[in-house]
């Protein structure tokens, strides 16, 4: 028996005849893990808040009107572009971010390592010597207001350039103390903080000769400072990028061996690869659905879990920055094709007990969930929204192993006792896959006319905002008990409200 909407059925055509069948038992799925209620989260880069140079979107690659200024700042004008501070009061931006709440909002990034907080003035001035940008009180107030409006808890990091250090090169909380004091004065809070962004890279702002022992010494100073100034703040670290390092002295294993016990949770960043901006090589879309590509985050998690178990046993894992590719993302990151990686990564990390996954970014460059020009949702935003509405915090074992073409994930259904939510990813570009359920479900199938399309269809209908920026109704379509098919190259969520799963009560 095949049950689907007219729109979805039209997408399946003759391929449905070749569907493989997988039977599921939602009522018997057992608990695997519990994740943070803010598991799916996002970044707004510090340079977005202050204004400055950030990764140039590919559509603007020919525009280099500020090339001389970029070169003076030590940046390739073909890779970066100047941007004004993001308008965090924008109603559309706030509405779309709120729909993803509760979440963590991380304001950090490479530029944060050298950002000066001006706790006196309200208008940006030239940064003091050694700093690359200025964060004003007005801008930080906008961040706090935005976080409050969209049900996001704030995560950040601190400046670490030479001007934040004493004569011996030891980090001091002069700048961090001003930021936290002002945050508390306006009724805000910092839920979690990394010391600095990606200390394993040379651009971290750390002084020459900096090594793991220096890092551990500074982390101890940060921990002592936070215990006095903001005891509720979770100290995250090391905040390194996928275990790689430009200097073996600052590799993730050395940093954690030296300082792991100081962290309340272990954080890391993960990207599958550098983007075309940094490599000058275009990505291959045929590899985007390969198991090797989609499992890359799992390898990174295994690496950090091993370090955690050795140096900081019992600590939770947080991914505080991730996307398909670093350096602003690739052209394909704004298309439907990346939604497969995005959701598969969330499913894998949840199964492995990772507590938080923060996508980079909410609305900047090509990997943003929203287009930075007018905050139009991209395919990954719609994927994120369905995850938020359906996938609860209890992770279940789907009871079947993933096949080369069909990946399955299961959680308790958000807001429905005993209910189960399923995520079924059909990677096969030519053939449908068949599922069997003993219980009726509501079905939400995401497809696109072309995998590289920048729009998405839900159950065969285009997803787009209403005239005044309101979200459309995301209604599932009924799927009767029995067998039904998942179209080729599609992503389906299934809400089984009547599963009566004892792990979900």
C-alpha positions as CSV (number, residue, x, y, z in Angstrom):
1,X,0.0,0.0,0.0
2,X,1.4,3.4,-1.0
3,X,0.2,6.4,0.9
4,X,1.4,9.9,-0.1
5,X,0.2,13.2,-1.3
6,X,-0.5,13.9,-4.9
7,X,2.5,16.2,-5.0
8,X,4.9,13.7,-3.5
9,X,3.5,10.9,-5.6
10,X,4.3,12.9,-8.7
11,X,7.9,13.1,-7.7
12,X,8.2,9.3,-7.2
13,X,7.1,8.2,-10.7
14,X,8.5,4.9,-12.0
15,X,11.3,4.8,-9.5
16,X,8.9,3.7,-6.8
17,X,8.8,0.3,-8.6
18,X,12.3,-0.3,-7.5
19,X,11.9,0.7,-3.8
20,X,13.6,-1.4,-1.2
21,X,11.5,-2.1,1.9
22,X,12.4,-1.4,5.6
23,X,10.0,-2.3,8.4
24,X,10.0,-0.1,11.6
25,X,8.6,-0.7,15.0
26,X,8.3,2.8,16.7
27,X,6.7,1.4,19.8
28,X,9.7,-0.8,20.6
29,X,12.5,1.6,19.9
30,X,14.8,2.0,22.9
31,X,16.5,5.0,24.4
32,X,20.0,5.8,23.2
33,X,20.8,9.2,24.6
34,X,19.5,12.5,26.0
35,X,20.5,15.8,24.3
36,X,20.3,19.4,25.4
37,X,17.0,21.1,24.8
38,X,19.1,23.7,22.8
39,X,20.8,20.9,20.8
40,X,20.3,22.6,17.4
41,X,21.9,26.1,17.7
42,X,23.7,28.7,15.6
43,X,26.4,31.3,15.3
44,X,26.3,35.0,14.6
45,X,29.9,36.0,14.1
46,X,31.4,38.8,16.2
47,X,32.4,40.6,13.0
48,X,28.7,40.6,12.0
49,X,27.9,42.5,15.2
50,X,30.7,45.0,14.9
51,X,30.9,45.3,11.2
52,X,34.0,44.4,9.3
53,X,35.4,42.1,6.8
54,X,33.9,38.6,6.5
55,X,33.7,35.9,3.8
56,X,32.5,37.4,0.5
57,X,29.4,35.6,-0.9
58,X,30.2,34.0,-4.3
59,X,27.5,36.1,-6.0
60,X,29.6,39.1,-5.1
61,X,33.0,37.6,-6.2
62,X,33.4,40.2,-8.9
63,X,32.8,43.1,-6.6
64,X,36.0,44.4,-5.0
65,X,35.3,48.0,-4.4
66,X,36.9,47.9,-1.0
67,X,39.9,45.9,-2.1
68,X,42.5,48.4,-0.9
69,X,41.0,48.5,2.6
70,X,40.9,44.7,2.7
71,X,44.5,44.5,1.7
72,X,45.5,47.0,4.4
73,X,43.7,44.7,6.8
74,X,45.8,41.8,5.6
75,X,42.9,40.1,3.8
76,X,42.4,38.9,0.2
77,X,39.7,41.1,-1.3
78,X,38.6,38.2,-3.5
79,X,37.7,36.3,-0.4
80,X,36.3,38.9,2.0
81,X,34.0,41.9,1.8
82,X,33.2,44.7,4.2
83,X,29.7,44.4,5.8
84,X,27.8,46.8,8.0
85,X,26.7,45.5,11.5
86,X,23.8,43.1,11.2
87,X,20.4,44.6,12.2
88,X,19.5,42.4,15.1
89,X,16.2,44.4,15.6
90,X,14.9,43.3,12.2
91,X,11.4,41.7,12.7
92,X,11.9,39.0,10.1
93,X,15.3,38.0,11.4
94,X,13.9,37.8,15.0
95,X,10.8,35.9,13.9
96,X,12.8,33.3,12.0
97,X,15.3,32.9,14.8
98,X,12.6,32.6,17.4
99,X,11.1,29.7,15.5
100,X,14.3,27.8,16.0
101,X,14.3,28.4,19.8
102,X,15.2,27.4,22.3
103,X,18.8,27.6,21.1
104,X,22.2,28.7,22.0
105,X,23.5,31.8,20.2
106,X,27.2,31.9,19.8
107,X,28.8,35.3,19.1
108,X,32.5,34.5,18.5
109,X,34.7,33.5,15.6
110,X,38.2,34.3,14.5
111,X,37.5,38.1,14.6
112,X,36.5,37.9,18.3
113,X,40.0,37.0,19.3
114,X,41.0,40.6,18.6
115,X,37.8,42.6,19.2
116,X,38.0,45.4,21.8
117,X,35.0,46.0,24.0
118,X,34.4,49.7,24.5
119,X,32.5,50.0,27.8
120,X,32.4,53.8,27.6
121,X,31.3,54.9,24.2
122,X,28.3,54.0,22.1
123,X,29.8,54.6,18.6
124,X,32.5,52.6,17.0
125,X,35.9,54.2,16.9
126,X,39.3,53.0,15.5
127,X,40.4,50.0,17.5
128,X,43.3,50.5,20.0
129,X,46.7,49.2,19.1
130,X,46.8,45.4,18.7
131,X,43.0,45.0,18.2
132,X,41.2,44.5,14.9
133,X,37.7,45.8,15.7
134,X,35.6,47.5,18.3
135,X,32.4,46.2,20.0
136,X,30.3,49.0,21.4
137,X,27.9,48.9,24.3
138,X,25.0,49.6,21.9
139,X,26.0,46.6,19.7
140,X,26.3,44.3,22.7
141,X,23.0,45.5,24.1
142,X,21.5,44.6,20.7
143,X,22.9,41.0,21.1
144,X,21.4,40.6,24.5
145,X,18.0,41.9,23.4
146,X,18.1,39.7,20.4
147,X,18.9,36.6,22.5
148,X,16.1,37.4,24.9
149,X,13.6,37.9,22.1
150,X,14.4,34.6,20.3
151,X,14.8,32.4,23.4
152,X,18.5,31.9,22.9
153,X,21.2,31.6,25.6
154,X,24.4,33.4,24.8
155,X,27.8,31.8,24.2
156,X,30.9,33.8,23.4
157,X,34.7,33.9,23.7
158,X,37.3,36.5,24.8
159,X,40.0,38.6,23.2
160,X,43.5,37.2,23.6
161,X,45.9,39.4,21.7
162,X,49.0,40.7,23.3
163,X,47.3,43.8,24.7
164,X,45.1,41.6,26.9
165,X,48.2,40.1,28.5
166,X,50.6,41.2,31.3
167,X,54.3,41.8,30.9
168,X,54.9,38.0,31.2
169,X,52.5,37.2,28.4
170,X,49.9,35.8,30.8
171,X,46.2,36.5,29.8
172,X,44.4,38.9,32.1
173,X,40.6,39.5,32.3
174,X,40.7,43.2,31.8
175,X,38.7,43.1,28.6
176,X,36.6,40.0,29.5
177,X,35.7,41.5,32.9
178,X,34.3,44.7,31.2
179,X,32.2,42.6,28.8
180,X,30.7,40.4,31.6
181,X,30.2,43.3,34.0
182,X,28.3,45.2,31.3
183,X,26.3,42.1,30.3
184,X,25.1,41.6,33.9
185,X,24.4,45.4,34.3
186,X,21.8,45.3,31.4
187,X,20.2,42.1,32.7
188,X,21.9,39.6,30.4
189,X,23.9,36.4,31.1
190,X,26.6,34.4,29.3
191,X,25.6,30.8,29.5
192,X,28.9,29.4,28.2
193,X,32.2,30.7,26.9
194,X,35.3,29.4,25.2
195,X,38.6,31.0,26.0
196,X,39.5,31.9,22.4
197,X,38.3,30.8,19.0
198,X,40.4,28.0,17.4
199,X,43.6,28.3,19.5
200,X,45.2,25.6,17.2
201,X,45.4,28.1,14.3
202,X,48.0,30.9,14.0
203,X,45.3,33.5,13.6
204,X,44.1,32.9,17.1
205,X,46.0,36.0,18.3
206,X,48.2,34.1,20.7
207,X,51.8,35.4,21.0
208,X,54.8,33.8,19.3
209,X,56.1,30.7,21.1
210,X,52.6,30.0,22.6
211,X,52.3,26.3,23.4
212,X,50.0,23.8,25.3
213,X,51.5,24.8,28.7
214,X,50.8,28.5,27.9
215,X,47.3,27.6,26.9
216,X,46.6,25.6,30.1
217,X,48.0,28.4,32.2
218,X,45.6,30.9,30.5
219,X,42.6,28.6,30.7
220,X,43.2,28.3,34.4
221,X,43.2,32.1,34.7
222,X,39.9,32.2,32.7
223,X,38.4,29.5,34.9
224,X,39.4,31.4,38.1
225,X,38.0,34.7,36.6
226,X,34.7,33.1,35.6
227,X,34.2,31.5,39.1
228,X,34.3,35.0,40.5
229,X,32.7,37.1,37.8
230,X,30.1,34.7,36.3
231,X,29.9,31.4,38.2
232,X,26.9,30.2,36.1
233,X,29.0,30.4,32.9
234,X,30.0,27.0,31.5
235,X,33.7,27.0,30.5
236,X,34.0,25.2,27.1
237,X,37.2,24.1,25.4
238,X,39.5,23.7,23.7
239,X,37.5,25.1,20.8
240,X,39.9,23.7,18.2
241,X,39.0,22.8,14.6
242,X,38.6,19.1,14.0
243,X,41.9,18.1,15.5
244,X,44.0,19.8,12.9
245,X,46.7,22.3,13.8
246,X,49.2,24.5,11.9
247,X,51.6,24.0,14.7
248,X,52.1,20.6,16.4
249,X,52.6,22.4,19.7
250,X,49.0,23.6,19.7
251,X,47.3,20.4,18.4
252,X,44.0,19.4,20.1
253,X,45.5,16.4,21.8
254,X,48.3,18.5,23.4
255,X,45.9,21.3,24.4
256,X,43.5,18.9,26.1
257,X,46.2,16.9,27.7
258,X,47.4,20.1,29.3
259,X,44.1,21.6,30.3
260,X,41.2,19.2,29.8
261,X,40.2,18.9,33.4
262,X,39.6,22.7,33.6
263,X,36.7,22.6,31.1
264,X,33.1,21.9,32.1
265,X,32.4,20.6,28.6
266,X,34.6,19.7,25.6
267,X,34.1,21.9,22.5
268,X,35.4,21.6,19.0
269,X,34.7,22.9,15.5
270,X,34.0,20.7,12.5
271,X,34.0,21.4,8.7
272,X,34.2,18.7,6.1
273,X,36.7,20.8,4.2
274,X,37.9,24.4,3.5
275,X,35.7,26.1,0.9
276,X,36.5,27.0,-2.6
277,X,37.6,30.4,-1.4
278,X,40.5,28.9,0.5
279,X,41.4,26.0,-1.8
280,X,40.6,27.5,-5.2
281,X,39.0,24.1,-6.1
282,X,35.3,23.8,-6.8
283,X,33.5,21.1,-4.7
284,X,32.0,18.1,-6.5
285,X,28.3,17.8,-6.0
286,X,28.4,14.1,-6.8
287,X,30.3,13.5,-3.6
288,X,27.9,15.4,-1.4
289,X,25.7,12.4,-0.7
290,X,28.5,9.9,-0.3
291,X,28.8,8.0,2.9
292,X,32.4,9.1,3.3
293,X,31.4,12.8,3.2
294,X,28.3,12.5,5.4
295,X,30.2,10.5,8.0
296,X,33.0,13.0,8.4
297,X,31.5,14.6,11.5
298,X,31.4,11.2,13.1
299,X,35.1,10.7,12.7
300,X,35.7,14.1,14.3
301,X,33.4,13.3,17.2
302,X,35.2,10.0,17.7
303,X,38.5,11.8,17.9
304,X,37.4,14.3,20.5
305,X,35.4,11.7,22.5
306,X,38.7,9.7,22.7
307,X,40.6,12.8,24.0
308,X,37.7,13.6,26.4
309,X,37.7,10.1,27.8
310,X,41.4,10.3,28.5
311,X,41.8,13.9,29.7
312,X,38.4,15.0,31.0
313,X,36.2,11.9,31.6
314,X,32.5,12.5,32.0
315,X,32.4,15.8,30.2
316,X,29.8,16.5,27.6
317,X,30.7,17.2,23.9
318,X,29.7,20.4,22.2
319,X,30.2,21.3,18.5
320,X,30.4,25.1,18.7
321,X,30.9,25.7,15.0
322,X,30.1,23.6,12.0
323,X,28.9,23.7,8.4
324,X,29.6,21.9,5.2
325,X,32.8,23.9,4.5
326,X,34.8,26.6,6.3
327,X,35.8,30.0,4.9
328,X,32.2,31.0,4.4
329,X,31.0,27.8,2.8
330,X,30.7,26.6,-0.8
331,X,28.2,27.5,-3.5
332,X,26.2,24.4,-2.8
333,X,25.7,25.2,0.9
334,X,22.8,27.4,0.0
335,X,21.1,24.7,-2.0
336,X,18.9,21.7,-1.1
337,X,21.8,19.4,-1.6
338,X,23.4,20.5,1.7
339,X,20.2,19.7,3.7
340,X,21.1,16.0,3.5
341,X,24.4,16.6,5.2
342,X,22.9,19.1,7.7
343,X,20.2,16.7,9.0
344,X,22.3,13.6,8.7
345,X,25.0,15.3,10.9
346,X,22.4,16.3,13.5
347,X,21.0,12.7,13.5
348,X,24.5,11.1,13.9
349,X,25.7,13.5,16.6
350,X,22.5,13.1,18.6
351,X,22.9,9.3,18.5
352,X,26.4,9.7,19.9
353,X,25.3,11.9,22.7
354,X,26.8,15.2,21.5
355,X,24.9,17.8,23.5
356,X,24.9,20.9,21.3
357,X,25.6,21.5,17.6
358,X,26.0,25.1,16.5
359,X,25.6,25.9,12.8
360,X,27.8,28.6,11.3
361,X,26.0,30.9,10.5
362,X,22.5,32.1,11.1
363,X,22.6,34.7,8.3
364,X,26.1,35.4,6.8
365,X,27.8,34.3,3.6
366,X,27.0,31.1,1.7
367,X,26.6,28.7,4.7
368,X,24.0,30.9,6.4
369,X,20.6,29.4,7.2
370,X,19.2,32.7,5.9
371,X,20.2,34.8,3.0
372,X,22.0,37.8,4.4
373,X,20.4,40.3,2.0
374,X,16.8,39.9,3.1
375,X,16.8,37.0,5.5
376,X,15.0,34.7,3.1
377,X,15.2,31.1,4.4
378,X,17.4,28.7,2.5
379,X,16.8,25.0,2.3
380,X,18.8,24.3,5.5
381,X,16.5,26.7,7.4
382,X,13.4,24.7,6.5
383,X,15.3,21.5,7.5
384,X,16.2,23.1,10.8
385,X,12.7,24.2,11.4
386,X,11.2,20.7,10.9
387,X,13.9,19.2,13.2
388,X,13.0,21.8,15.9
389,X,9.3,21.1,15.7
390,X,9.4,17.3,15.6
391,X,12.6,15.9,17.1
392,X,12.6,15.8,20.9
393,X,15.5,15.5,23.3
394,X,15.3,11.7,23.9
395,X,17.2,9.9,21.1
396,X,16.0,6.4,20.2
397,X,17.5,3.4,18.4
398,X,15.6,3.1,15.1
399,X,16.1,-0.7,15.4
400,X,17.5,-1.0,11.9
401,X,20.9,-0.3,10.5
402,X,21.4,2.4,7.9
403,X,21.7,1.1,4.3
404,X,24.0,2.7,1.8
405,X,21.0,4.8,0.4
406,X,18.7,5.1,3.4
407,X,19.7,6.7,6.7
408,X,17.2,6.5,9.6
409,X,17.1,8.4,12.9
410,X,14.5,8.4,15.7
411,X,13.7,10.6,18.6
412,X,10.8,11.0,20.9
413,X,8.2,13.2,19.3
414,X,8.5,16.8,20.7
415,X,5.5,17.7,22.8
416,X,3.7,14.3,22.5
417,X,4.0,11.7,25.3
418,X,4.6,8.3,23.9
419,X,5.1,9.7,20.3
420,X,8.0,9.0,18.1
421,X,9.6,11.2,15.4
422,X,11.5,9.5,12.5
423,X,13.9,11.1,10.1
424,X,14.4,9.1,6.9
425,X,17.0,10.3,4.4
426,X,16.9,8.7,1.0
427,X,20.2,9.5,-0.7
428,X,19.4,7.5,-3.8
429,X,19.1,10.0,-6.7
430,X,17.3,7.5,-8.9
431,X,15.2,5.1,-6.8
432,X,12.6,5.3,-4.0
433,X,13.0,3.6,-0.7
434,X,10.1,1.9,1.0
435,X,9.2,2.0,4.7
436,X,6.7,0.0,6.7
437,X,5.0,1.3,9.8
438,X,2.5,-0.5,12.0
439,X,0.9,2.8,13.1
440,X,-0.5,5.8,11.2
441,X,1.8,8.8,11.0
442,X,2.0,12.4,9.7
443,X,4.5,12.8,7.0
444,X,6.7,15.8,6.0
445,X,8.7,15.1,2.9
446,X,11.3,17.7,1.6
447,X,12.3,17.6,-2.0
448,X,13.5,20.0,-4.7
449,X,13.1,20.2,-8.5
450,X,16.8,20.0,-8.6
451,X,19.3,19.1,-5.9
452,X,21.1,22.4,-6.5
453,X,17.9,24.4,-6.2
454,X,17.8,27.2,-3.6
455,X,14.2,26.5,-2.7
456,X,12.5,23.5,-1.1
457,X,9.2,21.8,-1.4
458,X,7.3,20.3,1.5
459,X,5.0,17.4,0.4
460,X,5.3,18.7,-3.1
461,X,4.5,22.4,-2.3
462,X,7.0,25.3,-2.4
463,X,8.1,26.5,1.0
464,X,8.2,30.3,1.1
465,X,7.4,33.1,3.6
466,X,4.0,34.9,3.4
467,X,3.7,38.5,2.1
468,X,4.8,40.0,5.4
469,X,7.5,37.5,6.3
470,X,5.3,35.1,8.3
471,X,6.2,31.4,8.3
472,X,3.8,29.1,6.3
473,X,1.9,26.4,8.0
474,X,4.0,23.2,8.1
475,X,1.3,20.6,8.0
476,X,2.1,16.9,7.7
477,X,0.1,14.7,5.4
478,X,-1.5,11.5,6.7
479,X,0.3,8.2,6.1
480,X,-1.8,5.1,6.9
481,X,-0.3,2.1,8.6
482,X,1.5,-0.1,6.1
483,X,4.1,0.4,3.5
484,X,4.8,3.7,1.7
485,X,7.6,5.1,-0.4
486,X,10.1,7.8,0.0
487,X,10.9,9.6,-3.3
488,X,14.4,9.6,-4.7
489,X,16.7,12.2,-3.2
490,X,14.3,13.2,-0.5
491,X,14.2,13.8,3.2
492,X,11.2,12.8,5.2
493,X,10.1,13.4,8.8
494,X,7.4,11.1,10.2
495,X,5.5,12.0,13.3
496,X,4.1,8.8,14.9
497,X,1.9,10.3,17.7
498,X,0.3,7.0,18.6
499,X,3.5,5.0,18.9
500,X,3.0,4.5,22.7
501,X,6.7,4.1,23.2
502,X,7.5,3.7,26.9
503,X,10.8,5.5,26.5
504,X,8.9,8.6,25.5
505,X,6.6,9.0,28.5
